[in-house]
Amino acid sequence: MRNIDDRIVHSLNTTVPTVSFSGKVDASETCKQLYETMMEAHLTRDKAIKSCIGQTSEVMGQLREERAKDSDNLVLLRQLRKEQTKLKLMQSELNVEEVVNDRSLKVFSERCRIHYTPPKVK
């Protein structure tokens, strides 16, 4: 799901013309399309991660309720720890996602700032 971010530099190099070739390609439209694609990918990944966090939190809530009823069940305790670990990994993935998004936006703005100014995010 991070293909666009992994290849942002390549995409910019192949689609945004240098000054000498600027007359042959509409750089503002190209940058706009790339920006929209990038924002859509960021939103999709953010929704997917947050959905997984929500589902895992739900499962943890159920496991905690079961643990309150039967606190001696070792299988239940192991399962709860496993879900807690999974939740921590997903939450850290949100931090990774933020770093990846910031890097991509920085590279994008460096190359496209002359041709396209993205709308302000509310």
N, C-alpha and C positions, 0 to 999 in steps of 0.2 A: 504494500500500500504506500510505500515511501519512494516509489520509482521517480516521481516528478522531483522530489527533493534531492534524491541521490544524483540525479542527472541534470540539476538546474544549470550548472555551469555549461555543460555540453549543449543544453537546449538554448541557452542564451547565445552561445558562440555560433550556433548554426542558424538561428532565426533572426537575431538582431544584427543588422549590418554595421560595419565599421563606417567611419565618416566617408571614406572613399566610395562605398557602395550604397550610401543612404538613399540615392535617387531610385534605385531599382526595387526596393521593398518598402512597404508601408510599416515602418518600425513602430509607430504608435499603436496600430491595430494588432500587430504581432505581440507587443508587450502586454496589451490589454487582454488578449486571449490567453497568454501564458499566465498572467496574474489571476484571471478568473479560474483557470484550470487548477492552479496552485491552491487558491483559497477553497475551492470545492474539495480538493484532496485533504486539506487540513481539517475542514469541517467534518468530512466523512470519518477520518481517523479519530478525531476527538469524540464524535458521537459513539463510535464503536467501542472505544476504551471506556467511556463513561457508562455505556450500557453494560459492559462486562463487570465494571465495578458495582453497579446497581444490583446485578444478578448475584454476584458473589456476596454482597452485603446481605441480601435477602436470605441466602442459604446459611450464612453465619448466624443471622437472627434466629432462624429455625433451629439450628444446632445448639445455640445458647439456651433456647427454651427447653429443648430435649435434655440438655445437660443439667438444667435446673431441676428437672424431674428425676434424673438418674445420674447423679454426679460421680458414680463409681464405674461407669461404663468407659473402659479404656479405648475401645474402638471409636466411640463418639468423641472422646478427647483428641485422639489422633486426627480424626476427620476435621475437627474444629481448627486444630493447629495448621493443618494443610490448607484450609480455606483462608486462614489469617495470613499465611505466607503468600498465597495467591493474590490476596487483596493488596498486600504491601508491594508486590511486584507490579501490579497494575497501576497503583498510585505512583510508583516511581517511573513507570512508562509515561505517565502524563507529564512528568518533569522532562523526560527525554524528548517527548514530543514538542514541548515548548522550546527547547534548545534547537531542535531541527527546524522548526518553523521560523525562529528568529534568524538562524543562519541563512535559510533560503530567502527570506524577505530582505536581508542585508545584501546578499549577492544580487537579487533582483533589482533593488533600488540603486545599487552602484551602476548597473548596466543600463537600466531603463529610465533613470530619473530625467533624462533629457527628452525622451519620447513619450512617456506616460506617467502620470501622477495618479496613484490609486486613491479611491475615495477614502475619507476618514472613517475609521471604524468607531461606532458609537459605544 
